[in-house]
Each structure stands twice: as C-alpha cells, then as structure tokens.
Amino acid sequence: MLLAGTAAMAQTPGYIPMKDSVDGGIIFNGPVTFEDLNGEASFVWMGHSKEYKPYDKVIEYLQKYIRDYSFVVFMGTWCDDSHTLIPKLERVLIQANYPLAKVTMYGTDRAKTTKNGEQKGYNITLVPTIIVMKNGKEVGRITENVKKTIEDDLAAIITFPPQTK
C-alpha cells in the first residue's frame, strides 16, 4: 500500500521527449522545469549554470525586487541560444533567492510550438524568450540574446518596465 501511494505521488513529466530529426538529440516539448532539464544526462549544457558568475551588485538589487515578478519562459532543448541563456537564467534566479518552482517554462519544437499550444498568445517567434510578468501582465521580455547580461537585462526590465499604451 505504501508503494502504491508513492507511485501515485510520482509526477509524470508535462513534456513529451522527442527525437530531433535534425541532429538526433532530444527535444523536450511542453511544460518543463529546471529540474527536468538538469535531470537529462545529454543536456550537458545545463551544467554551465554552475560556471556563470553574475554581478554581485545586480544580484543584490534583484534579491530585493524580483519576488514581485513571475516568469514565463519558452526555450528549445535543440537551440544554441537556449543552451547559453537558460543555464545563466537558472544561476541568476538561484543567486537572487527566487523560487525556481515559480518559473513557468515550456520546451518548444523547432517550429517554436508546444505540445498544448501554450505559445499562442505570447507571440513567440524566437527562443529562448523570457517573459517578465507582474500581476499577470507582461512588463518586458528578453528574446534570444541579452543586451548586456541576463541579470542586467532583468534588472532593467524590473527597474524601467516598458510603458504600455
């Protein structure tokens, strides 16, 4: 009975693992977590998060204000830009004491679509796309590359969110 209860509590991943027809790698399509990405042995690029050293002053700022925001992230496990930016995002969020479980993240296929169509309504044309939200509304996004560093770009969005019409 204890085993049955444990099995019932085990969560199945929200994503579908697929074989990439271009390079033979694994594509995670659908809802993913940093834990999912770190748990896939072939995603060695996720290990680079430990090597990234964010700027302390910016991290101090983020620690004060980042909890007021949420994140919706679209990324591709097949995408070189995602391989670069997603581990850095993870490191910055950890250093800023942001709860990683609050990040809503989706793996996309090469067409930038997700298994349940979560990309609809977000105007996803490039990955990674990191959407910064406050009170359920988008206040800014980082698309494909950063202007300065991931932590500087996040701080700029939080400090000076784009004005909406």
C-alpha positions in Angstrom: 0.0 0.0 0.0 2.9 2.4 0.8 4.4 1.7 -2.6 1.1 2.3 -4.3 0.8 5.7 -2.6 4.3 6.6 -3.5 3.7 5.7 -7.1 0.6 7.8 -7.2 2.5 10.8 -5.9 5.2 10.4 -8.5 4.6 13.0 -11.2 4.9 12.3 -14.8 6.6 15.0 -16.8 4.5 17.6 -18.6 6.7 17.5 -21.6 7.0 15.0 -24.4 10.6 13.8 -25.2 11.0 13.6 -28.9 14.0 12.7 -31.1 15.3 15.7 -33.1 15.2 14.9 -36.8 18.0 17.4 -37.5 20.7 16.3 -35.1 19.3 13.2 -33.4 19.2 14.9 -29.9 16.3 15.0 -27.5 13.7 17.7 -27.7 11.5 18.4 -24.7 8.2 19.7 -25.9 5.8 21.1 -23.4 6.0 22.2 -19.7 9.5 21.7 -18.3 11.3 22.6 -15.1 14.9 23.4 -14.4 14.9 20.1 -12.6 13.7 18.3 -15.7 16.5 19.9 -17.8 19.2 19.2 -15.2 17.9 15.6 -15.0 18.6 14.8 -18.7 22.1 13.4 -18.9 22.5 14.5 -22.6 21.8 18.2 -21.7 25.4 18.8 -20.5 24.9 22.5 -21.4 22.8 22.8 -18.2 25.9 22.2 -16.2 27.2 25.5 -17.3 25.0 27.3 -14.8 27.5 26.5 -12.1 30.2 28.2 -14.0 28.3 31.5 -14.5 29.2 34.3 -12.1 26.6 37.0 -12.1 27.5 40.6 -10.9 27.0 40.8 -7.2 25.6 44.4 -7.2 22.9 43.4 -9.7 22.1 40.3 -7.7 21.7 42.4 -4.6 19.2 44.6 -6.4 17.3 41.5 -7.8 17.1 40.0 -4.4 15.1 43.0 -3.2 12.6 43.2 -6.1 12.5 40.0 -8.2 9.9 38.2 -6.0 7.3 40.7 -7.2 7.6 39.2 -10.7 6.9 35.9 -12.4 8.4 34.4 -15.5 7.1 32.6 -18.5 10.0 31.1 -20.5 9.9 29.4 -23.9 13.1 27.6 -24.8 14.4 24.9 -27.1 16.5 22.0 -25.9 17.8 21.9 -29.5 18.7 25.7 -29.6 22.2 27.0 -29.0 20.9 30.3 -27.7 18.8 28.4 -25.1 21.9 26.3 -24.2 23.7 29.6 -23.4 20.9 31.6 -21.8 18.8 29.1 -19.8 21.6 27.9 -17.5 22.6 31.6 -16.8 18.9 32.4 -16.0 18.9 29.5 -13.6 22.1 30.7 -11.9 20.8 34.3 -11.6 17.5 33.2 -10.1 19.2 30.9 -7.6 21.6 33.7 -6.6 18.7 36.1 -6.3 16.9 33.6 -4.0 14.0 33.3 -6.4 11.9 30.1 -6.1 12.6 28.2 -9.3 9.2 26.4 -8.9 7.5 29.8 -9.7 9.1 29.8 -13.2 6.7 28.6 -15.9 8.8 27.1 -18.7 8.0 25.4 -21.9 10.2 23.4 -24.3 9.4 24.1 -27.9 10.0 22.1 -31.1 11.9 23.7 -33.9 8.7 25.4 -35.2 8.5 27.1 -31.7 5.3 25.4 -30.8 4.5 23.4 -27.7 2.5 20.2 -27.2 -0.6 22.0 -25.9 -0.2 25.3 -27.8 1.0 27.3 -24.8 3.0 29.6 -27.1 -0.3 31.0 -28.6 -1.0 34.4 -27.2 2.7 35.1 -26.4 3.9 35.9 -29.9 6.8 33.5 -29.7 9.0 33.8 -32.8 12.4 33.2 -31.3 13.8 31.1 -28.4 14.7 31.5 -25.8 12.0 34.1 -24.9 11.9 35.1 -21.2 8.8 37.0 -20.4 8.7 39.0 -17.2 5.3 39.4 -15.7 3.9 41.5 -12.8 0.3 41.0 -11.6 -0.4 38.7 -14.5 0.7 41.3 -17.1 3.8 41.3 -19.3 6.2 44.1 -18.3 9.1 43.1 -20.6 10.9 40.2 -22.3 14.3 39.0 -23.3 14.3 37.4 -26.7 17.1 35.1 -28.0 20.0 37.1 -26.7 20.7 39.6 -23.9 21.8 43.2 -24.5 24.3 43.2 -21.6 24.0 40.3 -19.2 21.0 38.2 -18.1 21.0 39.8 -14.7 21.4 43.4 -16.1 18.6 42.9 -18.6 16.3 41.5 -15.9 17.1 44.4 -13.6 16.5 46.9 -16.4 13.0 45.4 -17.0 12.2 45.5 -13.3 13.6 49.0 -12.8 12.2 50.6 -16.0 9.4 48.4 -17.5 8.4 49.4 -20.9 5.4 51.8 -20.9 2.2 50.3 -22.3 -0.3 52.3 -24.4 
